[in-house]
Amino acid sequence: MFLLFASFSWSQTFAQSHQIVNQDSIAHKMQWFADAKLGIFIHWGIYSVKGVGESWSFHNKQISYKDYMAQLKGFTAANYHPQQWADLIKESGARYAVITTKHHDGVALWNSKCGGINVVKNTPAHRDVLAPLFSALRKDSIKCGAYFSLIDWSYPDYPAFLKDSNRYEIRNDPARWEKFLDYYQCQLKEVLNNYNPDLIWFDGDWEHSAKEWQAAKVRKMILDHNPNTIINGRLAGYGDYDTPEQNFPVTRPNLRWWELCMTVNDNWGWQPQDTNWKTPYQIIRIFADCISMGGNLLLDIGPKGDGTITPQDIHVLKELGKWTHKNSKAIYGTLAGLPEGHFYGPSTLSKDSTTLYLFLPGKGNEQEVIKGLDNKIKSITVVGNGMQLHYDIVGKISWSPVPGLVYIKVPANVQDEYMTVLAVKLDGKLKLYRGQGGLK
């Protein structure tokens, strides 16, 4: 992965692709993604043997390249049970999953015939570890995504290997760059042909321009193979949606489709010293904020080199699953919720805009407030148990068009351990008062 600035700067890829690609033409294929809301990211590779940083650890000289690549000898996948992985992902409530097929280190997780290093030929695993996972995910009706690094810091014709003497300028040796282009595009074709992923999740585009990557050609190649394949926003401006990394948006992004990718602790792959695990409540709150602003959450886990998923990852996914299954009506297939100022918390809206879902963080107040709701309320119930709640309209003046405040009584005995969700059924499509009070 490549960390964005902590100030949360959106990548430029979506803005560029918005001009290059007619967004209306991809609305149909993006629908499952928009409805899915939750995905699980899996970073797994030889870096998971010793638990060092994926690729960046040798690039930044925290470990020698030789010692990093020595992990090839320890990648056994001995405890890798892909159906168990898929079942856990399904239990979490995720509707799609993305796995690293090849990170910047250049180690492919399938038997590539294009050259380079792969776990079938070069590790004790001696098998394609992608095929059984894709099969298991599809058995569980989960959409399949393939992370693919454009960068390959192990390939001799890539011009930025370790930033050392192997570096060359493309303009000075275009034939060498062409060799790399043929190589990476050959591998990408293998991923497309072998697994037919629903989503291609590129990474590493920052090192070269769209022209140098041949991004337009690559996009066409993907869509010629399967016109329904979704492409993330890291193909130098030729993607379908943007994917901010780790840093959460403070205000609703002005984007049609977006996805926050975020780790369960502080690192993408397994690192034994990293014990800064996010709690189930924190993950659920982040997830609710994402869908409230019209986005998805791609939550990352990092299995060990032998294929073991850590107890902490399992705990978070299972607790997340208990909550998502209970509140599924308020999550999947919904739209972004209320604009800022109408409710102090996340919210979503049914596709027909007649049911408003309110998310109450933690053990909330026994009274919640909606401001500026210019609808009559048919009912308010607790999602997951159907209990009807009482509400009052406060401050409504008979001669004024300005709506009153809706106070909802939420008894402590109906509140969820992590986040209670209320369904507010309206008399028609959502109407909001956005004025400044009085007759304005």
C-alpha positions in Angstrom: 0.0 0.0 0.0 1.0 3.6 -0.4 0.0 5.9 2.5 -1.7 9.2 1.7 -1.0 12.3 3.6 -2.5 12.5 7.1 -4.5 15.6 6.1 -6.5 13.3 3.8 -5.8 14.5 0.3 -8.0 12.8 -2.3 -6.0 11.3 -5.1 -6.4 13.0 -8.4 -7.3 9.8 -10.2 -11.0 10.1 -9.9 -11.1 13.7 -11.1 -9.1 12.7 -14.1 -11.2 9.7 -14.8 -14.3 11.7 -14.5 -13.2 13.6 -17.6 -12.0 10.5 -19.4 -14.8 8.1 -18.7 -18.5 8.8 -19.0 -19.7 7.9 -15.5 -23.3 7.4 -16.6 -22.1 4.6 -18.9 -20.7 2.6 -15.9 -23.6 3.2 -13.5 -25.1 -0.2 -14.2 -21.9 -2.2 -13.5 -21.2 -0.1 -10.4 -24.6 -0.9 -8.8 -23.5 -4.0 -7.0 -20.5 -2.1 -5.6 -22.7 0.8 -4.5 -25.1 -1.7 -2.8 -22.4 -3.9 -1.2 -21.1 -1.3 1.3 -18.6 -3.6 3.0 -15.5 -5.4 1.6 -12.7 -7.3 3.2 -9.1 -6.6 2.0 -6.5 -9.3 2.4 -2.8 -8.6 2.4 -1.0 -11.9 2.2 2.5 -12.7 0.8 6.0 -13.6 1.8 6.2 -10.5 4.0 3.7 -12.4 6.3 6.4 -15.0 7.2 8.5 -12.8 9.4 5.9 -10.2 9.7 7.7 -7.3 8.1 6.3 -4.4 6.1 5.0 -5.6 2.7 7.6 -4.5 0.1 8.3 -1.1 1.7 10.4 -2.7 4.4 13.2 -3.5 1.9 12.5 -0.4 -0.3 13.1 1.8 2.8 16.1 -0.3 3.9 14.5 -1.5 7.1 15.5 -5.0 6.0 17.9 -6.0 3.2 16.4 -7.2 0.0 18.2 -10.5 0.4 16.7 -11.1 3.9 13.3 -10.0 2.7 13.4 -12.5 -0.2 14.7 -15.2 2.1 11.1 -15.3 3.4 10.2 -17.3 0.2 11.6 -20.3 2.0 9.1 -19.9 4.8 5.9 -19.3 2.9 4.2 -22.7 3.4 0.4 -21.9 3.4 0.3 -25.0 5.6 -2.7 -23.7 7.6 -4.4 -22.1 4.7 -8.1 -23.1 4.5 -9.7 -20.9 1.8 -13.3 -22.0 2.5 -12.8 -21.0 6.1 -11.5 -17.6 5.0 -14.5 -17.2 2.7 -17.0 -18.3 5.4 -15.5 -15.8 7.9 -15.7 -13.0 5.3 -19.4 -13.9 4.6 -20.0 -14.0 8.4 -18.7 -10.4 8.7 -21.4 -9.2 6.4 -19.0 -8.2 3.6 -20.3 -8.5 0.1 -16.9 -8.4 -1.7 -13.3 -9.3 -0.9 -10.0 -8.1 -2.4 -6.7 -10.1 -2.1 -3.2 -9.1 -3.0 -2.3 -11.2 -6.1 1.1 -9.4 -6.4 2.5 -6.6 -4.2 5.4 -4.3 -5.1 7.9 -7.0 -4.2 6.9 -8.8 -7.4 6.0 -12.1 -5.8 2.9 -13.5 -7.6 0.5 -15.7 -5.7 -0.2 -17.8 -8.8 2.0 -19.8 -11.2 2.8 -17.0 -13.7 4.1 -18.1 -17.0 5.2 -14.6 -17.8 8.4 -14.8 -15.7 9.3 -13.3 -12.4 8.9 -14.8 -8.9 5.8 -16.8 -7.7 4.8 -18.9 -4.7 4.2 -22.0 -6.8 7.7 -22.2 -8.1 9.7 -20.4 -5.4 8.1 -21.3 -2.1 7.2 -24.5 -0.1 3.5 -23.8 -0.7 4.0 -25.1 -4.3 0.5 -24.1 -5.3 -1.7 -21.4 -6.7 -3.3 -19.9 -3.5 -5.6 -17.6 -5.4 -7.8 -20.1 -7.3 -9.2 -21.9 -4.3 -10.1 -18.6 -2.5 -11.9 -17.1 -5.5 -13.8 -20.4 -5.8 -14.7 -20.4 -2.1 -15.8 -16.7 -2.2 -18.0 -17.3 -5.2 -19.5 -20.3 -3.4 -20.5 -17.9 -0.7 -21.9 -15.4 -3.2 -19.1 -12.9 -2.5 -17.8 -10.7 -5.3 -14.0 -11.2 -5.9 -11.4 -8.5 -6.2 -7.8 -8.8 -7.3 -5.2 -6.3 -5.9 -2.4 -5.9 -8.5 0.7 -3.8 -8.2 1.8 -2.0 -11.3 5.2 -1.6 -9.7 7.5 -4.6 -9.5 10.7 -3.8 -7.5 12.1 -7.3 -8.2 11.8 -7.3 -12.0 15.2 -6.4 -13.5 13.7 -4.2 -16.2 11.6 -2.0 -13.8 13.4 1.3 -13.5 13.2 2.0 -9.8 14.4 -1.1 -8.1 15.5 -0.1 -4.6 16.2 3.4 -6.0 19.8 2.2 -6.6 22.1 1.8 -9.6 19.5 -0.2 -11.4 17.4 2.9 -12.0 17.2 4.2 -15.5 15.2 6.9 -17.3 12.5 5.5 -19.7 13.4 8.1 -22.3 17.0 6.8 -22.4 16.1 3.2 -22.7 12.6 2.8 -24.1 13.2 -0.8 -25.2 13.8 -1.8 -21.7 10.6 -0.2 -20.5 8.7 -1.9 -23.2 10.0 -5.2 -21.9 8.6 -4.4 -18.5 5.2 -3.2 -20.0 4.9 -6.6 -21.8 5.7 -8.4 -18.6 3.2 -6.6 -16.3 0.5 -6.7 -18.9 1.1 -10.4 -19.5 0.7 -11.0 -15.7 -2.5 -8.9 -15.6 -3.9 -10.9 -18.5 -3.2 -14.1 -16.5 -5.1 -12.7 -13.6 -8.1 -11.8 -15.8 -8.1 -15.1 -17.6 -7.5 -17.3 -14.6 -9.9 -15.7 -12.1 -12.1 -13.3 -14.0 -12.2 -10.9 -11.0 -15.2 -8.6 -10.5 -12.9 -5.8 -9.4 -9.3 -4.9 -10.2 -7.6 -3.0 -7.4 -4.5 -1.4 -8.8 -1.7 0.1 -6.7 1.6 1.9 -7.4 0.5 4.1 -10.3 2.2 7.2 -8.7 5.7 6.2 -10.1 4.8 6.8 -13.7 2.3 8.7 -15.9 -0.8 7.3 -17.5 0.9 7.4 -20.9 3.9 5.5 -19.5 1.7 2.8 -17.9 -0.4 2.6 -21.1 -3.4 3.1 -18.8 -5.9 3.6 -21.6 -4.8 0.4 -23.3 -4.9 -1.5 -19.9 -8.4 -0.3 -19.2 -9.5 -1.4 -22.6 -7.9 -4.7 -22.2 -9.7 -5.3 -18.9 -13.1 -4.2 -20.3 -12.6 -6.2 -23.5 -12.2 -9.3 -21.3 -15.2 -8.4 -19.1 -17.1 -5.1 -19.6 -18.5 -5.5 -16.1 -15.2 -5.4 -14.3 -14.8 -2.5 -11.9 -11.5 -0.7 -11.7 -10.3 1.3 -8.7 -8.9 4.8 -9.0 -5.2 3.9 -9.1 -4.8 3.4 -12.8 -3.4 7.0 -13.3 -6.9 8.5 -14.0 -8.6 5.5 -15.7 -10.5 4.1 -12.8 -14.2 4.0 -11.9 -14.0 5.1 -8.2 -11.7 6.6 -5.7 -10.2 4.9 -2.7 -8.8 7.0 0.1 -6.4 5.1 2.3 -6.6 5.0 6.2 -7.6 8.7 6.5 -11.3 9.3 7.0 -13.2 12.1 5.2 -14.5 14.7 7.5 -17.2 16.0 5.2 -19.2 14.1 2.5 -17.0 13.6 -0.6 -18.3 15.0 -3.8 -17.9 11.6 -5.5 -20.4 9.2 -7.0 -18.6 6.1 -5.8 -15.8 5.9 -3.2 -14.3 3.4 -0.8 -12.2 3.8 2.4 -9.5 1.2 2.7 -8.4 0.8 6.3 -6.6 -1.7 8.5 -7.9 -3.5 11.6 -4.7 -2.4 13.4 -1.9 -0.2 12.0 -0.4 -2.3 9.3 -1.7 -4.0 6.1 0.1 -7.4 6.4 0.6 -9.4 9.6 3.2 -7.8 11.9 3.5 -9.4 15.4 4.6 -6.2 17.1 1.5 -4.4 16.0 -1.0 -4.8 18.8 -2.9 -1.6 18.2 -6.1 -3.3 17.3 -9.2 -1.3 16.6 -12.2 -2.4 18.6 -15.4 -3.7 17.1 -17.2 -0.5 18.1 -14.5 1.7 16.4 -14.8 -0.4 13.2 -18.6 -0.3 13.3 -18.6 3.5 13.9 -16.2 4.0 11.0 -18.3 1.8 8.7 -21.5 3.6 9.6 -19.8 6.9 8.9 -18.7 5.6 5.5 -22.2 4.5 4.4 -23.7 7.6 5.8 -21.6 9.6 3.3 -22.3 7.3 0.4 -19.1 5.3 0.5 -17.9 1.7 1.2 -15.5 0.4 3.8 -12.8 -2.0 2.6 -11.5 -3.4 5.9 -8.1 -5.1 5.8 -6.8 -8.2 7.6 -3.3 -9.7 7.4 -3.1 -13.5 7.7 0.3 -15.1 8.8 2.5 -16.8 6.3 1.1 -20.2 7.0 -2.4 -19.0 6.3 -3.6 -18.5 9.9 -5.9 -15.6 10.5 -5.2 -14.0 13.8 -7.7 -14.3 16.7 -8.0 -10.5 16.8 -9.0 -10.3 13.1 -11.5 -13.1 13.7 -13.0 -11.4 16.7 -13.5 -8.1 14.9 -15.0 -9.8 11.8 -17.4 -11.9 13.9 -18.6 -8.9 16.0 -19.0 -6.8 12.9 -21.0 -9.6 11.4 -23.4 -9.8 14.4 -24.1 -6.2 13.9 -24.4 -6.1 10.1 -26.8 -9.1 10.0 -29.0 -7.5 12.7 -29.1 -4.2 10.9 -28.9 -5.3 7.2 -31.9 -3.3 6.1 -30.2 -0.1 7.1 -27.0 -1.0 5.4 -27.1 -2.8 2.1 -28.6 -1.1 -0.9 -29.1 2.2 0.9 -28.2 5.8 -0.1 -26.2 8.4 1.7 -28.2 9.8 4.6 -29.0 13.2 6.0 -26.8 16.3 5.3 -24.8 17.6 8.2 -26.8 19.4 10.8 -30.0 17.4 10.7 -28.9 14.6 13.0 -25.9 14.1 15.3 -24.8 10.8 14.0 -24.6 8.7 10.8 -27.7 8.0 8.8 -28.8 6.2 5.6 -31.8 6.4 3.3 -33.8 3.6 1.6 -33.6 3.7 -2.2 -37.1 5.0 -2.5 -36.2 7.7 0.0 -39.2 6.9 2.2 -37.4 5.3 5.1 -34.7 7.1 7.1 -32.2 5.0 9.1 -30.6 6.7 12.1 -27.4 5.2 13.7 -27.0 5.9 17.4 -23.3 5.4 18.5 -22.7 3.3 21.6 -25.1 3.6 24.5 -26.7 6.7 23.2 -28.9 9.3 24.9 -32.4 8.2 25.7 -33.6 11.0 23.5 -32.4 11.6 19.9 -33.2 14.6 17.8 -33.9 15.1 14.1 -33.9 18.7 12.8 -35.6 20.1 9.7 -37.6 17.0 8.8 -40.4 18.3 6.5 -42.3 15.0 6.5 -45.0 13.4 8.6 -43.7 10.3 10.4 -45.7 7.1 10.0 -43.6 5.1 12.5 -40.3 4.8 14.2 -39.0 1.3 15.1 -35.8 -0.3 16.3 -34.1 -2.2 13.4 -33.5 -5.8 14.4 -36.4 -6.2 16.8 -39.2 -4.0 15.4 -40.0 -2.3 18.7 -42.1 0.9 18.1 -40.7 4.0 19.7 -42.5 7.2 20.9 -41.6 10.6 19.6 -42.6 14.2 20.2 -42.6 17.2 17.8 -41.2 20.2 19.7 -41.2 23.9 18.7 -43.5 23.6 15.7 -45.4 26.9 15.1 -48.8 26.4 13.5 -48.5 29.4 11.1 -44.9 28.7 10.1 -43.7 26.4 7.4 -40.5 25.6 9.4 -40.8 22.1 10.8 -40.4 21.4 14.5 -37.7 19.2 16.2 -38.4 15.5 16.4 -37.4 14.1 19.8 -37.3 10.3 19.8 -37.4 8.4 23.1 -34.9 5.4 23.0 -35.2 3.3 26.2 -31.9 1.8 27.4 -33.3 -1.7 27.2 -33.5 -1.5 23.3 -30.0 -0.1 22.8 -27.5 -2.2 20.9 -24.1 -3.0 22.5 -22.3 -1.1 19.7 -24.8 1.0 17.7 -28.5 1.1 17.8 -30.3 1.7 14.5 -33.8 3.3 14.1 -36.0 3.1 11.0 -38.1 6.3 10.5 -40.9 5.6 8.0 -42.0 8.7 6.3 -45.3 9.7 4.5 -43.4 10.0 1.2 -40.0 10.9 -0.2 -37.7 12.6 2.3 -38.2 16.4 2.4 -35.9 18.6 4.4 -36.1 22.2 5.5 -32.7 23.8 4.8 -33.5 27.4 5.8 -32.3 29.6 8.7 -35.4 29.7 10.8 -38.4 32.0 10.8 -40.1 32.3 7.4 -36.8 32.0 5.4 
